[in-house]
Amino acid sequence: MSKSSVSKLVPKVPSVGGSRRAAYSASTKRALIDVAQTLFTDQGYAATSLDQIVAGARVTKGALYHHFSGKQALFEAVFERVESDSAQSVKKALRGHRDPWDKARAGLRAHLEVVQEARYRRIVIQEGPAVLGYQRYREQEERSTFANVLDIVQSVLAAGKWELDEDMQQTFARIFFGAMSSAGEAVSGSEDPIAAAVRVETAIGFILAGFQILVENDVQLPNALAD
């Protein structure tokens, strides 16, 4: 990373007020995450050293260890930021849609755009499961994105005259969440992500169209779901 690139990542520290120390601590932590995100994205986790990170952030290793227990903990902070930013992008795309089908398609498109971003592809899809471990990876992913999936699923289910309890709604949401996660991996890992995204949007579009037909024709759910 060039010095000019690093300087853009390191924030200036406010020099006034009683909270100067807290501001400095926060800016140091933010700088470490900024630099680590860039390096993890460009080089990958294994090829990135703590020496590179502290040099880029222009802090000492002691400052790094004040905020993080080590490289894995710093990676997790980067992972959380990328997932949180992605979830916010999808949430923003969902706003203002009264039609549940338009809302679902908007959320899907936003998700497919996110998974094509370089930082998401490298940090979340490629590196996340190996660095965090599969269980921790799923917990973090679910914490940041499941709420959006549940919002979409509840809107779609509410379009029908079905009365589903919370457990059943959660079940639908978890199935859809799994499908979205797999779709993201398929797009992110493809040699042609744009073409893969089109295929995914078409496939999930068929599923949404099926739900819409059920609603428009007032089709009742199987007894096992309706009871």
C-alpha positions, 0 to 999 in steps of 0.5 A: 500500500502506498503512503498516499493511500495510507494517509487517506485511511488514517483519520485526523484526531480532534485536539479539543475537549475533555474527550480527546483520549477517547477520540484518539482511541476510537480513531486508532481503532478505526484506522486499524480496521480501515487498513486491515480491510484494505490489506485483507481485501487486496492480499488475503488474510494469510498474506497480511501481517500485523506489521503491515497493518500497524505500519499502514495505520501508523500506530504501535503493536501495543496500540493494536493489542489494546483494541484486538487480541490478535489478527483473527480478532481484527479480521472479525471486526473487519468482517462485521463491518463489511457485513453490517455495511452490506446489510444496510445497503439491502435495508435501504433498498427495501425502503418505500416498497409497499408491494411485497413482490417489488420489495423482495426483488429489490432486496434480491438485486441489492444483495446480488450487487453486494456479493459482487463487491471485491471486499465482500467476495474476499473477506466474507465469502472466501476468507470468512469461513476458514478464518472464523470457523463455520459456526462463528461465520454463520452466527455473524452472517445471520446477526447482520442479514437475517433481519432483512430476510425476515422482513422480506419473507413476512411481507410476502407471506402477509400478501396471502390470507394465510395465518402463520405463527411466528415459528412458521414464519421463522422457518420460511425465513431460514430456508430463504436465508439459506438460499440467499447465502448459497446464491451469494457464494455462487455469484461471488465464486463465479468466473463471471459474477454478472452472468451468475447474478442474472441466473440467480435473479431468474431462478429466485424470480421463479420462486417468487412468481410461484408464491405470487400465483398462490396468493392471486388464486387464493390457494390454501396451504397444506393442513400441516401449515394451516393448523 
